[in-house]
Amino acid sequence: MKRLSLRMRLTLVTVVIIIILAFILTGSSIYNASSIFKAAQSSDNSSTIYNVNSANESGYAGEYTDQDTITIAQASEEFNDQSIMLMCVVIVMGGFFTYFALGYALRPVHELSEKINSISEHDLYVRIDNFQAGDEINRLADSFKMLLSRLEKAFHMQKSFASAAAHELKTPLAAIKTSLDVLGLEENPSSEEYAWTVQVAEKQTERMIKLVNDLFTMSMQHDYSFEDNVDLNLMLQDILWDLQPQIEEKQLTTSITDKFQRLLPANAAMLYRALANLVENAVKYNVKGGSVEICLAAEERHVSVRIADSGIGISQQQRERIFEPFYRVDTSRSRKTGGAGLGLAIAKDTIERHGGQIGIESNGNQGTVFVVRLPI
């Protein structure tokens, strides 16, 4: 059996309510009338006869207009029959009226449903405009319009993400194929040419492995727990230790100011990855002989981590997109450092899943400050 429509279900509910109320009112009327008839009969010994003419004068109209008198029992029975008949009429008429009234009231829902059904995954740009129901249904249409906007944005981001990922994977594969083609043109390749081809293949393979690992990290962001107790000071020291070769190569000075002495509930591996991406960016895009300053401080209900560098800086326009996957401030410079533009996207998603926030401060070419706030 198919599920009943909303209109029919509301009608049935209303009819049930009408039936209950009609039974209560009719039963009450019959009971009161019966009490009155009994009282009249007991107050007059000859009251077994009821005068029709006097009843008509007082407003009573029955089936016995052609008779002079009827018994009180007959009058009581007639009153009961008419009350029951009236109750049935009220129930039937109330049901029909409710059904048609609901049809009119729910017409905007039907129109909204038809418009929604006309929208497919290929035309999410279509909007439900000029819908003026003037009530909750209109607000529902507005909410659905907002949902379509978010879905369109999500689909657009997904397509851009897939396109950028394919491009990032295509580039190293093209480099490997080109080096192999060059090697194949030589009839008797030298050992240096073999070594050069192997070097290119290793470099591009490492680049693809890093990209695949980043993509895997982003896809697994939903499935981890927050059962570790993290010492942020020790974690940041470990990150600087792991980046020591790059720090020494650029002759950078680093410092950690720790004003937070508590353990933080988190997922240690994912939080390490997020903070490491931020510190690594501060090292990668810094100037030679520059500095990286990290400051931990307790706020009201959060701990803030400020990572400041003296690097190339980020403009205001670029700051609005810096956390998008595969976005790079300087494409050529990012490729030289081996970046694919996923580090900040991973960091933002991880920090937000920890209940925190990440922001950026920059003053043109005077460096960049990433500010992370995590709940204590």
C-alpha positions as a LaTeX table, in Angstrom:
\begin{tabular}{lrrr}
\hline
Residue & $x$ (\AA) & $y$ (\AA) & $z$ (\AA) \\
\hline
Met1 & 0.00 & 0.00 & 0.00 \\
Lys2 & 1.41 & 3.35 & $-1.05$ \\
Arg3 & 2.08 & 5.95 & 1.58 \\
Leu4 & $-0.79$ & 8.41 & 1.92 \\
Ser5 & $-0.24$ & 11.98 & 0.81 \\
Leu6 & 0.23 & 14.77 & 3.33 \\
Arg7 & $-3.14$ & 16.21 & 2.31 \\
Met8 & $-4.94$ & 12.92 & 2.99 \\
Arg9 & $-3.13$ & 12.33 & 6.28 \\
Leu10 & $-4.02$ & 15.79 & 7.56 \\
Thr11 & $-7.60$ & 15.26 & 6.43 \\
Leu12 & $-7.85$ & 11.95 & 8.30 \\
Val13 & $-6.39$ & 13.47 & 11.45 \\
Thr14 & $-8.86$ & 16.36 & 11.25 \\
Val15 & $-11.80$ & 14.01 & 10.65 \\
Val16 & $-10.81$ & 11.92 & 13.66 \\
Ile17 & $-10.74$ & 15.08 & 15.79 \\
Ile18 & $-14.16$ & 16.11 & 14.41 \\
Ile19 & $-15.57$ & 12.65 & 15.16 \\
Ile20 & $-14.30$ & 12.76 & 18.75 \\
Leu21 & $-15.69$ & 16.25 & 19.34 \\
Ala22 & $-19.00$ & 15.39 & 17.62 \\
Phe23 & $-19.41$ & 12.26 & 19.76 \\
Ile24 & $-18.70$ & 14.25 & 22.92 \\
Leu25 & $-21.11$ & 17.08 & 22.03 \\
Thr26 & $-23.85$ & 14.75 & 20.74 \\
Gly27 & $-23.58$ & 12.44 & 23.72 \\
Ser28 & $-23.70$ & 15.41 & 26.06 \\
Ser29 & $-26.79$ & 16.81 & 24.27 \\
Ile30 & $-28.60$ & 13.46 & 24.34 \\
Tyr31 & $-27.79$ & 12.97 & 28.02 \\
Asn32 & $-29.01$ & 16.45 & 28.95 \\
Ala33 & $-32.18$ & 16.08 & 26.87 \\
Ser34 & $-32.90$ & 12.70 & 28.42 \\
Ser35 & $-32.54$ & 14.22 & 31.88 \\
Ile36 & $-34.96$ & 17.01 & 30.96 \\
Phe37 & $-37.54$ & 14.60 & 29.54 \\
Lys38 & $-37.35$ & 12.40 & 32.64 \\
Ala39 & $-37.72$ & 15.44 & 34.90 \\
Ala40 & $-40.78$ & 16.60 & 32.94 \\
Gln41 & $-42.33$ & 13.16 & 33.11 \\
Ser42 & $-41.79$ & 12.82 & 36.85 \\
Ser43 & $-43.17$ & 16.31 & 37.62 \\
Asp44 & $-46.57$ & 15.59 & 36.05 \\
Asn45 & $-48.45$ & 12.35 & 36.60 \\
Ser46 & $-50.32$ & 12.79 & 33.29 \\
Ser47 & $-47.20$ & 13.81 & 31.39 \\
Thr48 & $-47.12$ & 10.68 & 29.33 \\
Ile49 & $-48.71$ & 12.83 & 26.63 \\
Tyr50 & $-46.89$ & 15.74 & 25.00 \\
Asn51 & $-48.80$ & 18.49 & 23.15 \\
Val52 & $-47.30$ & 19.01 & 19.69 \\
Asn53 & $-48.82$ & 22.45 & 19.16 \\
Ser54 & $-47.29$ & 23.85 & 22.34 \\
Ala55 & $-43.97$ & 22.27 & 21.39 \\
Asn56 & $-44.04$ & 23.93 & 17.99 \\
Glu57 & $-44.79$ & 27.24 & 19.66 \\
Ser58 & $-41.72$ & 26.81 & 21.85 \\
Gly59 & $-39.46$ & 25.98 & 18.90 \\
Tyr60 & $-39.73$ & 22.17 & 18.71 \\
Ala61 & $-40.37$ & 20.78 & 15.19 \\
Gly62 & $-40.84$ & 17.05 & 14.76 \\
Glu63 & $-42.24$ & 14.48 & 12.42 \\
Tyr64 & $-45.64$ & 14.53 & 14.15 \\
Thr65 & $-47.01$ & 17.85 & 12.96 \\
Asp66 & $-50.15$ & 16.15 & 11.76 \\
Gln67 & $-50.96$ & 14.79 & 15.20 \\
Asp68 & $-52.19$ & 16.56 & 18.28 \\
Thr69 & $-50.02$ & 14.74 & 20.81 \\
Ile70 & $-46.99$ & 12.43 & 21.11 \\
Thr71 & $-45.50$ & 10.64 & 24.03 \\
Ile72 & $-42.41$ & 11.94 & 25.83 \\
Ala73 & $-40.62$ & 8.69 & 24.95 \\
Gln74 & $-41.31$ & 9.33 & 21.27 \\
Ala75 & $-40.05$ & 12.90 & 21.55 \\
Ser76 & $-36.90$ & 11.74 & 23.30 \\
Glu77 & $-36.26$ & 9.09 & 20.67 \\
Glu78 & $-36.81$ & 11.59 & 17.86 \\
Phe79 & $-34.41$ & 14.06 & 19.46 \\
Asn80 & $-31.76$ & 11.36 & 19.76 \\
Asp81 & $-32.18$ & 10.33 & 16.09 \\
Gln82 & $-31.95$ & 13.91 & 14.87 \\
Ser83 & $-28.85$ & 14.55 & 17.01 \\
Ile84 & $-27.11$ & 11.46 & 15.61 \\
Met85 & $-28.09$ & 12.40 & 12.05 \\
Leu86 & $-26.79$ & 15.93 & 12.56 \\
Met87 & $-23.55$ & 14.54 & 13.97 \\
Cys88 & $-23.05$ & 12.38 & 10.85 \\
Val89 & $-23.73$ & 15.36 & 8.58 \\
Val90 & $-21.20$ & 17.49 & 10.49 \\
Ile91 & $-18.56$ & 14.75 & 10.24 \\
Val92 & $-19.07$ & 14.19 & 6.51 \\
Met93 & $-19.26$ & 17.89 & 5.63 \\
Gly94 & $-16.30$ & 18.66 & 7.90 \\
Gly95 & $-14.24$ & 15.95 & 6.19 \\
Phe96 & $-15.02$ & 17.26 & 2.68 \\
Phe97 & $-14.41$ & 20.86 & 3.68 \\
Thr98 & $-11.10$ & 19.97 & 5.33 \\
Tyr99 & $-9.93$ & 18.00 & 2.27 \\
Phe100 & $-10.59$ & 20.84 & $-0.16$ \\
Ala101 & $-9.30$ & 23.52 & 2.22 \\
Leu102 & $-6.05$ & 21.60 & 2.68 \\
Gly103 & $-5.75$ & 21.21 & $-1.09$ \\
Tyr104 & $-5.82$ & 24.99 & $-1.42$ \\
Ala105 & $-3.46$ & 25.53 & 1.53 \\
Leu106 & $-0.95$ & 22.94 & 0.28 \\
Arg107 & $-0.94$ & 24.12 & $-3.33$ \\
Pro108 & 2.32 & 26.09 & $-2.81$ \\
Val109 & 3.95 & 22.89 & $-1.50$ \\
His110 & 2.94 & 21.09 & $-4.69$ \\
Glu111 & 4.33 & 23.92 & $-6.82$ \\
Leu112 & 7.58 & 23.94 & $-4.83$ \\
Ser113 & 7.87 & 20.16 & $-5.21$ \\
Glu114 & 7.47 & 20.41 & $-9.00$ \\
Lys115 & 10.14 & 23.09 & $-9.22$ \\
Ile116 & 12.53 & 21.05 & $-7.07$ \\
Asn117 & 11.92 & 17.92 & $-9.18$ \\
Ser118 & 12.84 & 19.87 & $-12.32$ \\
Ile119 & 16.35 & 20.51 & $-10.95$ \\
Ser120 & 18.99 & 17.85 & $-11.66$ \\
Glu121 & 22.71 & 17.52 & $-10.96$ \\
His122 & 23.41 & 19.11 & $-14.35$ \\
Asp123 & 21.56 & 22.37 & $-13.71$ \\
Leu124 & 22.21 & 23.26 & $-10.08$ \\
Tyr125 & 22.51 & 26.88 & $-11.20$ \\
Val126 & 18.68 & 26.99 & $-11.52$ \\
Arg127 & 17.08 & 28.90 & $-8.65$ \\
Ile128 & 13.56 & 28.95 & $-7.24$ \\
Asp129 & 12.70 & 32.59 & $-7.84$ \\
Asn130 & 9.42 & 34.53 & $-7.64$ \\
Phe131 & 7.97 & 32.07 & $-5.14$ \\
Gln132 & 5.64 & 34.11 & $-2.93$ \\
Ala133 & 3.68 & 31.81 & $-0.62$ \\
Gly134 & 4.03 & 34.32 & 2.18 \\
Asp135 & 4.39 & 31.81 & 5.01 \\
Glu136 & 6.61 & 28.98 & 6.24 \\
Ile137 & 6.56 & 27.44 & 2.76 \\
Asn138 & 8.18 & 30.59 & 1.39 \\
Arg139 & 10.92 & 30.29 & 4.00 \\
Leu140 & 11.33 & 26.65 & 2.97 \\
Ala141 & 11.82 & 27.79 & $-0.63$ \\
Asp142 & 14.43 & 30.34 & 0.50 \\
Ser143 & 16.22 & 27.65 & 2.53 \\
Phe144 & 16.25 & 25.32 & $-0.46$ \\
Lys145 & 17.63 & 28.14 & $-2.59$ \\
Met146 & 20.49 & 28.57 & $-0.12$ \\
Leu147 & 21.04 & 24.80 & $-0.12$ \\
Leu148 & 21.33 & 24.83 & $-3.92$ \\
Ser149 & 23.91 & 27.61 & $-3.71$ \\
Arg150 & 25.98 & 25.61 & $-1.23$ \\
Leu151 & 25.65 & 22.45 & $-3.33$ \\
Glu152 & 26.68 & 24.29 & $-6.47$ \\
Lys153 & 29.71 & 25.68 & $-4.67$ \\
Ala154 & 30.59 & 22.24 & $-3.29$ \\
Phe155 & 30.29 & 20.61 & $-6.73$ \\
His156 & 32.38 & 23.37 & $-8.26$ \\
Met157 & 35.06 & 22.90 & $-5.61$ \\
Gln158 & 34.96 & 19.13 & $-6.12$ \\
Lys159 & 35.42 & 19.49 & $-9.87$ \\
Ser160 & 38.22 & 22.01 & $-9.39$ \\
Phe161 & 39.85 & 19.71 & $-6.84$ \\
Ala162 & 39.67 & 16.70 & $-9.18$ \\
Ser163 & 40.99 & 18.75 & $-12.09$ \\
Ala164 & 43.87 & 20.17 & $-10.04$ \\
Ala165 & 44.74 & 16.72 & $-8.63$ \\
Ala166 & 44.80 & 15.24 & $-12.14$ \\
His167 & 47.00 & 18.09 & $-13.32$ \\
Glu168 & 49.40 & 17.65 & $-10.40$ \\
Leu169 & 49.71 & 13.93 & $-11.13$ \\
Lys170 & 50.01 & 14.51 & $-14.87$ \\
Thr171 & 52.98 & 16.86 & $-14.55$ \\
Pro172 & 55.45 & 14.42 & $-12.93$ \\
Leu173 & 54.25 & 11.59 & $-15.17$ \\
Ala174 & 54.89 & 13.78 & $-18.22$ \\
Ala175 & 58.40 & 14.58 & $-16.92$ \\
Ile176 & 59.17 & 10.89 & $-16.44$ \\
Lys177 & 57.84 & 10.01 & $-19.91$ \\
Thr178 & 59.82 & 12.84 & $-21.50$ \\
Ser179 & 63.05 & 11.68 & $-19.88$ \\
Leu180 & 62.40 & 8.11 & $-21.04$ \\
Asp181 & 61.65 & 9.31 & $-24.57$ \\
Val182 & 64.91 & 11.28 & $-24.64$ \\
Leu183 & 66.77 & 8.23 & $-23.44$ \\
Gly184 & 65.08 & 6.11 & $-26.10$ \\
Leu185 & 66.32 & 8.40 & $-28.87$ \\
Glu186 & 69.90 & 7.45 & $-28.10$ \\
Glu187 & 71.15 & 4.27 & $-29.76$ \\
Asn188 & 73.81 & 3.72 & $-27.13$ \\
Pro189 & 72.93 & 5.76 & $-24.02$ \\
Ser190 & 75.80 & 6.57 & $-21.71$ \\
Ser191 & 75.84 & 5.84 & $-18.01$ \\
Glu192 & 75.40 & 9.57 & $-17.33$ \\
Glu193 & 72.21 & 9.61 & $-19.41$ \\
Tyr194 & 70.89 & 6.57 & $-17.54$ \\
Ala195 & 71.77 & 8.22 & $-14.24$ \\
Trp196 & 70.01 & 11.44 & $-15.30$ \\
Thr197 & 66.86 & 9.52 & $-16.30$ \\
Val198 & 66.83 & 7.61 & $-13.01$ \\
Gln199 & 67.32 & 10.85 & $-11.09$ \\
Val200 & 64.36 & 12.48 & $-12.87$ \\
Ala201 & 62.20 & 9.40 & $-12.28$ \\
Glu202 & 63.08 & 9.29 & $-8.56$ \\
Lys203 & 62.41 & 13.00 & $-8.07$ \\
Gln204 & 59.05 & 12.91 & $-9.84$ \\
Thr205 & 58.05 & 9.67 & $-8.11$ \\
Glu206 & 58.73 & 11.22 & $-4.70$ \\
Arg207 & 56.63 & 14.20 & $-5.76$ \\
Met208 & 53.72 & 11.92 & $-6.72$ \\
Ile209 & 54.05 & 9.93 & $-3.49$ \\
Lys210 & 53.85 & 13.12 & $-1.44$ \\
Leu211 & 50.83 & 14.28 & $-3.42$ \\
Val212 & 49.06 & 10.93 & $-3.02$ \\
Asn213 & 49.80 & 10.95 & 0.71 \\
Asp214 & 48.32 & 14.44 & 1.01 \\
Leu215 & 45.23 & 13.41 & $-0.93$ \\
Phe216 & 44.87 & 10.34 & 1.28 \\
Thr217 & 45.19 & 12.52 & 4.37 \\
Met218 & 42.42 & 14.82 & 3.15 \\
Ser219 & 40.14 & 11.88 & 2.39 \\
Met220 & 40.72 & 10.34 & 5.84 \\
Gln221 & 40.10 & 13.56 & 7.78 \\
His222 & 36.72 & 12.28 & 9.02 \\
Asp223 & 37.96 & 9.15 & 10.74 \\
Tyr224 & 40.16 & 9.83 & 13.72 \\
Ser225 & 39.74 & 10.22 & 17.45 \\
Phe226 & 40.90 & 12.92 & 19.89 \\
Glu227 & 42.13 & 10.77 & 22.74 \\
Asp228 & 45.76 & 12.00 & 22.98 \\
Asn229 & 47.12 & 14.47 & 25.51 \\
Val230 & 49.46 & 16.74 & 23.60 \\
Asp231 & 52.24 & 18.98 & 24.89 \\
Leu232 & 52.26 & 21.70 & 22.25 \\
Asn233 & 55.69 & 22.99 & 23.27 \\
Leu234 & 57.32 & 19.58 & 22.79 \\
Met235 & 55.41 & 19.03 & 19.53 \\
Leu236 & 56.64 & 22.33 & 18.09 \\
Gln237 & 60.20 & 21.56 & 19.19 \\
Asp238 & 60.00 & 18.22 & 17.37 \\
Ile239 & 58.72 & 19.98 & 14.25 \\
Leu240 & 61.65 & 22.43 & 14.28 \\
Trp241 & 64.05 & 19.52 & 14.81 \\
Asp242 & 62.63 & 17.69 & 11.79 \\
Leu243 & 63.01 & 20.86 & 9.69 \\
Gln244 & 66.55 & 21.57 & 10.91 \\
Pro245 & 68.25 & 20.84 & 7.55 \\
Gln246 & 66.09 & 23.41 & 5.73 \\
Ile247 & 66.49 & 25.89 & 8.61 \\
Glu248 & 70.29 & 25.60 & 8.48 \\
Glu249 & 70.30 & 25.86 & 4.70 \\
Lys250 & 68.54 & 29.23 & 4.87 \\
Gln251 & 70.43 & 30.28 & 8.02 \\
Leu252 & 67.21 & 31.03 & 9.87 \\
Thr253 & 66.87 & 31.84 & 13.55 \\
Thr254 & 63.99 & 30.13 & 15.37 \\
Ser255 & 62.40 & 30.63 & 18.77 \\
Ile256 & 59.50 & 29.26 & 20.82 \\
Thr257 & 57.86 & 31.35 & 23.52 \\
Asp258 & 55.82 & 29.05 & 25.75 \\
Lys259 & 53.16 & 30.56 & 28.00 \\
Phe260 & 50.93 & 27.50 & 28.00 \\
Gln261 & 51.82 & 24.68 & 30.40 \\
Arg262 & 48.85 & 22.35 & 30.02 \\
Leu263 & 48.19 & 19.23 & 27.99 \\
Leu264 & 45.74 & 19.57 & 25.13 \\
Pro265 & 43.26 & 16.80 & 24.16 \\
Ala266 & 43.78 & 16.14 & 20.43 \\
Asn267 & 44.78 & 13.66 & 17.80 \\
Ala268 & 48.55 & 13.90 & 18.06 \\
Ala269 & 49.40 & 12.65 & 14.55 \\
Met270 & 46.94 & 14.90 & 12.72 \\
Leu271 & 47.67 & 17.99 & 14.83 \\
Tyr272 & 51.40 & 17.42 & 14.29 \\
Arg273 & 50.81 & 17.29 & 10.55 \\
Ala274 & 48.77 & 20.50 & 10.60 \\
Leu275 & 51.25 & 22.52 & 12.66 \\
Ala276 & 54.18 & 21.06 & 10.72 \\
Asn277 & 52.65 & 22.30 & 7.47 \\
Leu278 & 52.40 & 25.82 & 8.91 \\
Val279 & 55.96 & 25.84 & 10.26 \\
Glu280 & 57.29 & 24.28 & 7.05 \\
Asn281 & 55.67 & 27.08 & 5.03 \\
Ala282 & 57.29 & 29.62 & 7.32 \\
Val283 & 60.66 & 28.01 & 6.55 \\
Lys284 & 60.11 & 27.40 & 2.82 \\
Tyr285 & 58.99 & 30.90 & 1.91 \\
Asn286 & 61.35 & 32.76 & 4.20 \\
Val287 & 64.29 & 34.87 & 3.13 \\
Lys288 & 67.87 & 33.79 & 3.75 \\
Gly289 & 68.97 & 34.85 & 7.21 \\
Gly290 & 65.36 & 35.44 & 8.29 \\
Ser291 & 63.52 & 34.28 & 11.37 \\
Val292 & 60.67 & 32.03 & 12.47 \\
Glu293 & 59.05 & 32.95 & 15.80 \\
Ile294 & 56.49 & 30.71 & 17.51 \\
Cys295 & 54.48 & 31.91 & 20.49 \\
Leu296 & 52.16 & 29.82 & 22.67 \\
Ala297 & 49.73 & 31.69 & 24.89 \\
Ala298 & 46.66 & 30.78 & 26.95 \\
Glu299 & 43.49 & 32.77 & 26.33 \\
Glu300 & 40.10 & 32.48 & 28.09 \\
Arg301 & 39.10 & 29.07 & 26.78 \\
His302 & 41.64 & 28.61 & 24.02 \\
Val303 & 45.34 & 28.30 & 23.44 \\
Ser304 & 46.77 & 30.40 & 20.63 \\
Val305 & 49.73 & 29.38 & 18.48 \\
Arg306 & 51.29 & 32.25 & 16.52 \\
Ile307 & 53.78 & 31.30 & 13.81 \\
Ala308 & 55.48 & 34.41 & 12.42 \\
Asp309 & 58.09 & 34.52 & 9.66 \\
Ser310 & 60.05 & 37.23 & 7.85 \\
Gly311 & 59.34 & 35.83 & 4.40 \\
Ile312 & 57.74 & 37.02 & 1.19 \\
Gly313 & 54.34 & 37.80 & 2.70 \\
Ile314 & 50.86 & 37.28 & 1.31 \\
Ser315 & 48.66 & 39.95 & $-0.25$ \\
Gln316 & 45.09 & 40.65 & 0.90 \\
Gln317 & 43.59 & 39.17 & $-2.28$ \\
Gln318 & 45.61 & 35.96 & $-1.91$ \\
Arg319 & 44.69 & 35.58 & 1.76 \\
Glu320 & 41.07 & 34.94 & 0.81 \\
Arg321 & 42.08 & 31.80 & $-1.15$ \\
Ile322 & 45.18 & 30.65 & 0.66 \\
Phe323 & 43.41 & 27.70 & 2.34 \\
Glu324 & 41.87 & 26.35 & $-0.87$ \\
Pro325 & 43.28 & 22.99 & $-2.06$ \\
Phe326 & 45.99 & 23.34 & $-4.76$ \\
Tyr327 & 46.08 & 27.12 & $-4.48$ \\
Arg328 & 49.57 & 28.64 & $-4.54$ \\
Val329 & 50.65 & 32.19 & $-3.84$ \\
Asp330 & 53.62 & 31.83 & $-6.20$ \\
Thr331 & 53.21 & 28.90 & $-8.59$ \\
Ser332 & 56.78 & 28.82 & $-9.90$ \\
Arg333 & 58.28 & 29.14 & $-6.41$ \\
Ser334 & 55.96 & 26.43 & $-5.06$ \\
Arg335 & 57.01 & 24.02 & $-7.76$ \\
Lys336 & 60.67 & 24.59 & $-6.96$ \\
Thr337 & 60.01 & 23.77 & $-3.31$ \\
Gly338 & 57.94 & 20.72 & $-4.23$ \\
Gly339 & 54.61 & 22.02 & $-2.96$ \\
Ala340 & 51.25 & 21.01 & $-4.42$ \\
Gly341 & 49.12 & 23.52 & $-2.53$ \\
Leu342 & 47.51 & 21.04 & $-0.11$ \\
Gly343 & 49.41 & 21.78 & 3.09 \\
Leu344 & 47.33 & 24.75 & 4.26 \\
Ala345 & 44.08 & 23.09 & 3.22 \\
Ile346 & 44.97 & 20.04 & 5.36 \\
Ala347 & 46.01 & 22.28 & 8.25 \\
Lys348 & 42.76 & 24.28 & 8.15 \\
Asp349 & 40.56 & 21.19 & 7.99 \\
Thr350 & 42.45 & 19.45 & 10.81 \\
Ile351 & 42.36 & 22.47 & 13.11 \\
Glu352 & 38.64 & 23.03 & 12.50 \\
Arg353 & 37.93 & 19.36 & 13.27 \\
His354 & 39.70 & 19.93 & 16.58 \\
Gly355 & 37.17 & 22.69 & 17.25 \\
Gly356 & 39.70 & 25.42 & 16.56 \\
Gln357 & 40.23 & 28.27 & 14.12 \\
Ile358 & 43.06 & 29.39 & 11.89 \\
Gly359 & 43.69 & 32.87 & 10.57 \\
Ile360 & 46.41 & 34.76 & 8.77 \\
Glu361 & 48.01 & 38.14 & 9.19 \\
Ser362 & 50.29 & 39.63 & 6.59 \\
Asn363 & 51.82 & 43.00 & 5.81 \\
Gly364 & 52.76 & 42.84 & 2.16 \\
Asn365 & 56.39 & 41.78 & 1.87 \\
Gln366 & 57.12 & 42.00 & 5.59 \\
Gly367 & 56.31 & 38.40 & 6.45 \\
Thr368 & 53.31 & 36.34 & 7.44 \\
Val369 & 51.74 & 35.37 & 10.77 \\
Phe370 & 49.52 & 32.31 & 11.05 \\
Val371 & 47.35 & 32.31 & 14.17 \\
Val372 & 45.86 & 29.02 & 15.39 \\
Arg373 & 43.36 & 28.88 & 18.26 \\
Leu374 & 42.50 & 25.52 & 19.81 \\
Pro375 & 39.96 & 24.88 & 22.57 \\
Ile376 & 41.46 & 23.85 & 25.91 \\
\hline
\end{tabular}
